Amino acid sequence: MEKKRNSFSGSLGFVLAAAGSAVGLGNIWRFPYLAAKDGGGLFLVIYLILALTFGFTLLAAEVSIGRKTKQSPLTAYAKLKDNWGFLGVLASLVPVIIMPYYCVIGGWVVKYFLAYLTGEGAKAAEDGYFTGYISGEVQPIVLMAVFLFVVSFIIFRGVNRGIESSSKIIMPLLLLLVIGIAVFSVTIHYTDDAGVARNGLEGLKVYVVPNFEGLTLKGFFTILLDAMGQLFFSLSVAMGIMVAYGSYVKDDANLVKSINQIEIFDTFVAFLAGVMIIPAVYTFMGREGMEASGPSLMFVSLPKVFASMGKIGNIIGALFFAMVLFAAITSAVSVMEAVVSSIMDKFHVSRIKAASIETVIALAGGILVCLGYNRLFFDIVLPNGAHAQVLDIMDYISNNCLMPLVAIGTCILIGWVLKPGVIIDEVEKTGCKFGRKKLFILMIRYISPVLLVILFLKSIGILTVI
């Protein structure tokens, strides 16, 4: 006898949990860098258009697949259509690969949060601090495990008492911190050693005003693909998460309203992440400082910015890394839940057993990633030209290879095999109107697959002209 599936108590719980998944490290360290690199406001405009079309299409498809099948990603696709279970396997592999290295990065965030909380912010800004920490053999593993066990605790508590209740506490706090730091960022000013004065408003202008200078067709396509790649992180699509969360949505919930709210919430926070970071980095480090991306932006450039602020920098740094920690936890919870729900549905085991299995897998993988910076260090060149070690290889396989393939497969399955009506009927079954129905059909059948194939070919190094 199959146990009754848990569900979110209401739409608010689902929206906050899904938004919590979407608002993660990808938004905070990748979005501002891409916006700065890709012409500021031009990237924002393209991103917004894609979020309302491409992002909306994949989000609507995955949430609807989850609710229709009441299954996790591993088993949902096979239930939709025989012989399509392989797509569920690919979708489930993504969070399995992501979880270990996400916990390692979560441990880095814990380290910096504790540094600023204990007044050690000035040390965190010193050259070599970050490299010295991640190449250590003990502390990174310990803090990775601490982060993982916090996430595991939430997952062990289940959908309502764990995921939903934690999201209702963490997400409002996260939003308050994001808004507060963003407001502070645009009000600061600084004069460097050369006597050049800059302020946050000038940095905001760099961020939001479109820059068409030297723009070519190739440059435009680069921005388009950057924005599309960012949407995977921003909306947590093509990694099984939204299928898992969709399976917990009640049949009487208004899916159109919930999907719209997730889009708005995520895009708003992604934009504010840029407002938090770009004006501050521009003010204290100029345009050159904005060229950093990923870990170097968050763990090297920003601590130097906080150090330049004087005594208040320690407080701002502590608040910033508290906000990053909240974002990392809510995202990691969703990544882990995608795996745990898949184990539960496929092997019919309890949540405790499934969560224990995934915790062990993530812990072992996390230790491997940590050792990749010392005992297991190596350097190889990936097909896209990037230099890599353990973490980068896992990131490349999950984000550059598997996620575009899952999205392409979803478009083919829904757009051509089952036909878009399957999703449209699921969305409209409560009587709500699917406002972007024609757009959804156009995107899922034609535009999204073409863009995704281009993105995939570029990601694996085949397409180099763009």
Buried (B, 14 or more C-beta within 10 A) or exposed (E): EEEEBBBBBEBBBBBBBBBBBBBBBBBBBBBBBBBBBBBBBBBBBBBBEBBBBBBBBBBBBBBBBBBBBBBBBBBBBBBBBEEBBEBBBBBBBBBBBBBBBBBBBBBBBBBBBBBBBEEBBBEBBEEEBBEEBBBBEEEBBBBBBBBBEBBBBBBBBBBBEBBBBBBBEBBEEBBEBBBBBBEBBBEBEBEEEEEEEBBBEBBBBBBBEBEEEEBEEEBBBBBBBBBBBBBBBBBBBBBBBBBBBBBBBEEEBBBBEBBBBBBEBBBBBBBBBBBBBBBBBBBBBBEEBBBBBBBBBBBBBBBBBBBBBEEEBBBBBBBBBBBBBBBBBBBBBBBBBBBBBBBBBBEEBEBEEBBBBBBEBBBEBBBBBBBBBEEEEEEEEBEBEBEBBBBBBBBBBBBBBBBBBBBBBBBBBBBEEBBBEBBBEBBBBBEEEBEBBEBBBBBBBEBBBEBBBBBBBBBBBEBEEB
